[in-house]
Amino acid sequence: MKLRLIALATVAAVAFSAPAMAAEGWYLGLGAGYSMGSDIDAKSVPAGTNLTATSLEGWAGIGSIGYSFGNTWRIENEVSFSEQAL
């Protein structure tokens, strides 16, 4: 299941990245995703302290607008949002 999801994400990234290489002019970019991180457990060796970093799941979105000068230079503004739930 994870391999299929990674393959689908790779194909989508390649398909949607092509317009960013377009010639001079204005462009708009949109993106969305879901974050499913894993918790991290660690132990401090000298102090013997156990540490846990909890990762929250949630939706994320990003939007960008910019201008491409056609010679690999771009000016861009991005706005992003993430909603994390337990």
N, C-alpha and C positions, 0 to 999 in steps of 0.2 A: 504494500500500500504506500509506504513512504517513497519507494523508488518511483512509482507512478506519479506521485505528487511532485517530486523533484523534477522529473522529466517534463511534466506539464508546465511547471513554473519556468523551466529553462526555455522551452519553446515560446511561451508567452513573452518572456523577457527579450528574446531575439526578435520576435515579431513586432513588438511595440517600441523597440529601440531604433528601428530603421528611420522613422520620421524625424528623430532628433538629429540625424546626419544630413538633413535636407539643406538646400541652398539658403541664401540670405532671406531673412524675413521673420515675422512674429510666429510664435508657436505656443501651444498650451499642452501641459502634461497633467495627467491624473493617475492616481494609483491608490490601491486599497489592499489590505491584507489582514491576517489574523495572527497574533503572536501567541505561541504556546511554548514558553520557556520551561526549562527544568530547574528544580531547586538545586542549590549547591551546598554541600556539607563539607566543612574543612576543620582541621584541627591544628592549632598553633603548637608547634613542637616545644619551644622553651617553656611556655606558660601552661601548656596542657589544656588550653581553653578550646571548647568546641564552638564553632561558628556555623551559622546557617543563613544563607541568602535565599529568600523566598521570591520566586518569580510569579508574577501575576499574568493571567491570560486576558486578552482583550482585542478589540478591533483597532485598526489604525488606518488613516487615510492621509494622502498628500496631494497637493495641487501646486502646479508651477506655471508661471507665465514668463516668457522671455523673448529676447530678440537674438537671432543668429546672424553674425556678420558674414557667414559663408567661408571664412578662412580659419576655422576651428576656434574662433573666439565667440563667446556668448555672454550676454548679460541676462541674469535670471533672478526671479524672486519666488521663494517657496513658502508655502504655509502647510503645516502638518497638524494632525490631531491623533491622539491615542486615548482610548477608553479602556481602563483596566478594571477587571472585576475579579473577585475571589472565586 
